[in-house]
């Protein structure tokens, strides 16, 4: 094989390095990300304080009013608190530099926390659904006034938490997941408020269980979104907007490129796409120059600035076979 090693003292594989010396990173990018992460952490901590305070209040009132809808909302609020707490932990872990065997640092901590949150949502929704069906069959007395009062406070708290998290960057799957959960809670409390009013006006106590099932549906929707997205990241599927076939076509269309093999595109964590590929070029093209051009193409056209490209000349035997068939 005629590779680049004979033409240049550098090795054949080429890696795109940023200004900080790490693949794909730049000093400016890391600095800006650190500022964003610190700001997000403060906003998440503030939202977490609101959620936890209201969670304690709601659990007490749910038992006092015998309301499953309020208890279901409290269960969802508990997962929100867990999601926000995991987000804070993930932000701190993700900012740790790579070292030792952790060559990417702890950037996937946010993915693991988001997936755990999705699983927790599934478990809680199953428990609440079972109890809600039981209460539809055998309804229990519900204090409508307590349900309305607590739900009204819940709407106010979730509006405040939504406003706070709306100011955070939603480039992180953690922040997006937490924001989606707060929005889900807001809709859930609106449904619970309506159920409480129905109970007061009509005495239809099954409205509480029906509202609980609506909350379950919202939880399942949020859980599915989180598990689908985190599953794609952990299984290293090509992220949305990064079609491997389109990237391969773009690479092979460049002057001097004969073929490209072993193209892999994946997300290390949300907002951190990466690519690796083996590229063969036709002599006398300079593979180092081709590599630089491909790196620029991938960065500008596909926003891929963490790339690992191995670039070699086409082997002599392939050139001979190719030439004999023409």
ABEGO torsion letter per residue (X at the ends): XBBAAAABABBABBBBBBAAGBBGBBAAAAAAAAAAAAAAAAAAAAAAAAAAAAAAAAAAAAAAAGBAAAAAAAAAAAAAAAAAAAAAAAAAAAABBBBEABAAEAAAAAAAAAAAAAAAAAAAAAAAAAAAAAAAABBBBBBAAAAAAAAAAAAAAAAAAAAAAAABBAABAAAAAAAAAAAAAAAAAAAAAAAAAAAAAAGBAAAAAAAAAAAAAAAAAAAAAAAAAAAAAAAGBBBBGBBAAAAAAAAAABBGBABBBGBBBBBABBGBBBBBBBBBBBOABBAAAAAAAAAAAAAAAAGBABBBBBBBBBBAAAAAAAAAAX
